[in-house]
Amino acid sequence: MPRFPSLSRLRWEEARWAYLFLLPNLALFMIFTIYPVFASFYYSLNNWTLHGPMEFVGLANYQNLAADPIFREVMGNTFYYTAGVIPLQTALALLIALGLNQKVRFMTGYRALYFVPVVTSMVAVSFVWQWMYQPQYGVINSLLKVVGIEGPNWLFSRTWAMPSVILMSIWKNVGYSIVLYLAALQGVPESFYESAKIDGANAWQRFWRITLPMISPTTFFIIVLSVIGSFQAFDQIYVLTQGGPARATSVLVHYLYQNGFQWFNMGYAAAIAYVLFALLFILTILQWTYRARWVFGEE
C-alpha cells in the first residue's frame, strides 16, 4: 500500500507555503513601517540637522518642546481645530443621513453627491476654497454683499482663519461620516419603531430612545477616526494659510513639517511626531475606556 504523508506534515507544508507568500509583504511592512517607527524614536533622542553627524542629546528635544512657546501655541491650535471639526461634522453628518434615509426620488444620486468631496483631492479642494475665500472677489463675500453683509478677510484674519479651515474641512470630510451613518440607520430594525409608535412615542422620542442608542457604536467609531484625522490635519493648512496669519492656523503636523523639511531639525521634528503619537494614543485609550457609558451594547 502507498504511504500517505501524515496530517501534521501536510499542515507544515501548507504553513510553509503560506509564510513564503506572506514574506514579501512582511518584508515591506518591516522596512517601511516598523523600521521607521523605531528609527524616528532614535532620531528624537539626537540633535540632527541633516548637515552633519547626529549628536545624542537624550530627552533634550522633549524638554525643549515643553519650554517652546510656539509648540504650546500650535498645540492649542490643534485642540481648537479638533473641537471645531468633530462636534459640527458629526452632528451634520447625522442630520444629513437622517434626511437621506428616506424613500424619495433620486435618493441614490443625492447620496453619491454628498460623497464626491471625500474622493476629491484635499489639495484641489483647498485651492478651490482658497479662491472662494478671496476677500474682494471670492464667491462667499460676493454672496454676503448681496444681502448687505461685508465679509471678513477670511484667511488673513487671526479671528477668521481657523474657522475658515474648519468649515472647509467639514465640507470635505462629512460625506464619509454620512455613509457610515446611513449604513447604521438602515440596520435599525423597523419593528422597534413600530412598537414605539404603538406605545405612543412621538418622532423625537423614537429618535432619542431608539435611533441614537442603536447607532451609538457607529458614532463611537466616527469620533475615534475623526479625532485621529483632525490631529493629523496638514494639507488644508499648508495650502490655505501656510499656518498663518501669525501662526493662527499652525497645527502640530504643520509645525513638524516646518522643523523637519524647512529648517532640517530632524531630531526636534521626530520628537514632535512622538508627542503627537502619545496624544493620540492617550485620547484613543480614554475614548475606549469610557465607551461603555454611552455606547449601546457595551459592558
Secondary structure, DSSP 4 states (H G I P E B T S, - for coil): -PPPPPHHHHHHHHHHHHHHHHHHHHHHHIIIIIHHHHHHHHHHTEE--SSS--EE-TTHHHHHHHT-HHHHHHHHHHHHHHHHHHHHHHHHHHHHHHHHSS--TTHHHHHHHHHGGGGS-HHHHHHHHHHHT-TTT-HHHHHHHHTT-----GGG-TTTHHHHHHHHHHHHHHHHHHHHHHHHHHTS-HHHHHHHHHTT--HHHHIIIIIHHHHHHHHHHHHHHHHHHHHT--HHHHHHTTT-STTSS--HHHHHHIIIIIS--HHHHHHHHHHHHHHHHHHHHHHHHTGGGTSTT--
